[in-house]
Amino acid sequence: MIRQYADRTEWGRIARKQFTVVPVKTIGFSGTVTLVELQKVNEPLYSVYETERICIADDGYKWLQLFPEYAHYTVTAMYDDTNRSVQRVISICKCQGVTESGVPWYEDLYLSLVVLPGGELYVMYQERLEEAVRSGQLTQADADLAWETANHVMDEYRTGSFDLLLVADKHLQELIDE
């Protein structure tokens, strides 16, 4: 299992960044919001979905991450240099925590859901999850939790009740306006 940190310290692609952490308790969200402003990257990063190639990291891009309390997932909303959404990633996790220095983290269960601005939903990295179970990095119970969580989030998304995608936009605007 890999521990992922919200400040992306392990990510060598970032040459310069601004990192913000804000605890939030509102009617629509309770947890932690982080914002990584990619001021300078060593090279852009692209993701490909079917025939669509999308830039997800470049100079001026922003990654806003939501860590909802008691959830087995985080939501990372990625925005271009004009604050236009380019994709949202729901990372399924075993647990979340915070370092002594206040940086949120999560233990990645590899399975992710990607939602594009047009509403397309993709399930990603199933093979990584299966390989982690085969190799003993994760237990079958971990894999079951990952799929149970992913299926729950997909059901909420399909019925229009997964509000965190909209909450991310609201929090980005609030952080920019400060």
C-alpha positions as CSV (number, residue, x, y, z in Angstrom):
1,M,0.0,0.0,0.0
2,I,1.3,3.4,-0.9
3,R,0.8,6.5,1.3
4,Q,0.0,9.5,-0.8
5,Y,0.6,13.0,0.5
6,A,-1.6,16.0,-0.4
7,D,1.4,18.4,-0.8
8,R,2.8,16.1,-3.6
9,T,6.3,16.2,-2.0
10,E,7.2,12.9,-3.6
11,W,6.4,14.2,-7.1
12,G,9.5,15.3,-8.9
13,R,7.6,16.9,-11.7
14,I,6.8,20.0,-9.6
15,A,9.6,22.6,-9.7
16,R,7.7,25.3,-7.7
17,K,4.4,25.2,-5.9
18,Q,2.2,26.9,-3.3
19,F,0.5,24.5,-0.8
20,T,-2.6,25.4,1.3
21,V,-4.5,23.3,3.9
22,V,-7.8,24.4,5.3
23,P,-10.1,22.5,7.7
24,V,-13.7,22.8,6.7
25,K,-17.0,22.1,8.5
26,T,-20.1,23.2,6.5
27,I,-23.4,21.7,5.7
28,G,-22.1,20.2,2.4
29,F,-18.7,19.1,3.6
30,S,-16.7,18.2,6.7
31,G,-13.1,17.4,6.4
32,T,-9.9,19.0,5.0
33,V,-9.4,20.9,1.7
34,T,-5.9,21.2,0.2
35,L,-4.8,23.2,-2.7
36,V,-1.6,22.7,-4.7
37,E,-0.9,25.6,-7.1
38,L,1.6,24.3,-9.7
39,Q,3.6,27.5,-10.3
40,K,6.3,25.7,-12.3
41,V,6.5,22.1,-13.6
42,N,9.4,20.4,-15.2
43,E,7.2,19.1,-17.9
44,P,3.4,18.9,-18.5
45,L,1.5,15.8,-17.7
46,Y,-1.2,14.3,-19.9
47,S,-3.8,11.6,-19.4
48,V,-5.5,9.8,-22.3
49,Y,-9.1,8.5,-22.1
50,E,-10.1,6.6,-25.3
51,T,-9.2,9.2,-28.0
52,E,-9.0,12.3,-25.7
53,R,-5.7,13.6,-24.5
54,I,-6.0,15.9,-21.6
55,C,-3.3,18.1,-19.9
56,I,-3.7,17.6,-16.1
57,A,-0.5,19.4,-14.9
58,D,1.3,22.4,-16.3
59,D,2.5,25.8,-15.1
60,G,-0.4,27.6,-13.4
61,Y,-2.6,24.5,-12.9
62,K,-4.3,23.9,-9.6
63,W,-5.1,20.6,-7.8
64,L,-7.7,20.9,-5.1
65,Q,-8.1,17.9,-2.9
66,L,-10.9,17.1,-0.6
67,F,-10.4,14.7,2.4
68,P,-13.9,14.0,3.6
69,E,-14.1,12.9,7.3
70,Y,-14.6,9.1,7.7
71,A,-14.6,8.4,4.0
72,H,-12.6,5.8,2.1
73,Y,-11.8,8.1,-0.7
74,T,-10.4,11.6,-1.5
75,V,-11.5,13.8,-4.4
76,T,-8.9,15.7,-6.4
77,A,-10.2,18.3,-8.8
78,M,-7.7,19.5,-11.4
79,Y,-8.0,22.9,-13.0
80,D,-6.0,24.5,-15.8
81,D,-4.4,28.0,-15.7
82,T,-7.8,29.7,-16.3
83,N,-9.4,27.7,-13.4
84,R,-11.4,25.5,-15.8
85,S,-11.9,21.9,-14.6
86,V,-9.9,19.4,-16.6
87,Q,-10.7,16.3,-14.6
88,R,-11.7,15.0,-11.2
89,V,-10.2,11.9,-9.6
90,I,-11.8,10.0,-6.8
91,S,-9.0,8.0,-5.2
92,I,-10.2,5.0,-3.1
93,C,-8.3,4.6,0.1
94,K,-8.0,2.4,3.2
95,C,-7.7,5.4,5.6
96,Q,-6.7,9.0,5.8
97,G,-4.5,10.9,8.3
98,V,-2.4,14.0,8.9
99,T,1.3,14.3,9.4
100,E,2.8,16.0,12.4
101,S,3.4,19.0,10.2
102,G,-0.3,19.1,9.2
103,V,-0.1,17.6,5.7
104,P,-3.1,15.3,4.9
105,W,-2.3,11.8,3.5
106,Y,-4.2,8.7,2.5
107,E,-3.3,5.0,2.1
108,D,-4.0,4.3,-1.6
109,L,-6.0,1.2,-2.5
110,Y,-5.0,1.9,-6.1
111,L,-8.6,1.9,-7.5
112,S,-9.6,5.3,-8.9
113,L,-12.6,6.9,-10.6
114,V,-12.1,9.7,-13.1
115,V,-14.8,12.1,-14.1
116,L,-14.2,14.4,-17.1
117,P,-15.9,17.8,-17.5
118,G,-18.4,16.2,-20.0
119,G,-19.6,13.8,-17.3
120,E,-17.8,10.7,-18.6
121,L,-16.8,8.3,-15.8
122,Y,-13.9,5.9,-16.0
123,V,-12.8,3.2,-13.5
124,M,-9.0,3.2,-13.4
125,Y,-6.2,0.9,-12.2
126,Q,-8.2,-2.2,-11.5
127,E,-5.2,-4.3,-12.6
128,R,-3.0,-2.6,-10.1
129,L,-5.5,-3.4,-7.3
130,E,-5.6,-7.1,-8.5
131,E,-1.8,-7.3,-8.7
132,A,-1.4,-5.8,-5.2
133,V,-3.7,-8.6,-3.8
134,R,-1.8,-11.3,-5.7
135,S,1.5,-10.0,-4.5
136,G,0.4,-9.7,-0.9
137,Q,0.6,-5.9,-0.7
138,L,-3.1,-5.7,-0.1
139,T,-5.5,-8.3,1.4
140,Q,-8.7,-9.5,-0.2
141,A,-10.6,-7.5,2.5
142,D,-8.7,-4.3,1.2
143,A,-9.8,-5.1,-2.4
144,D,-13.4,-5.7,-1.2
145,L,-13.4,-2.3,0.6
146,A,-12.0,-0.7,-2.5
147,W,-14.8,-2.1,-4.8
148,E,-17.5,-1.5,-2.2
149,T,-16.5,2.1,-1.9
150,A,-16.1,2.6,-5.7
151,N,-19.5,1.1,-6.4
152,H,-21.1,3.3,-3.8
153,V,-19.5,6.5,-5.2
154,M,-20.4,5.5,-8.8
155,D,-24.0,4.9,-7.7
156,E,-24.2,8.3,-6.1
157,Y,-22.6,9.9,-9.1
158,R,-25.0,8.3,-11.5
159,T,-28.0,9.4,-9.4
160,G,-26.7,12.9,-9.1
161,S,-26.1,12.7,-5.3
162,F,-22.3,12.8,-5.3
163,D,-22.0,16.5,-4.4
164,L,-18.3,16.7,-3.8
165,L,-17.6,17.4,-7.4
166,L,-19.5,20.7,-7.1
167,V,-18.1,21.4,-3.6
168,A,-14.6,21.3,-5.1
169,D,-15.4,24.2,-7.4
170,K,-16.9,26.2,-4.5
171,H,-13.8,25.7,-2.4
172,L,-11.4,26.6,-5.2
173,Q,-13.3,29.9,-5.7
174,E,-13.2,30.6,-1.9
175,L,-9.4,29.9,-1.8
176,I,-8.7,32.1,-4.8
177,D,-10.8,35.0,-3.4
178,E,-8.9,35.0,-0.1
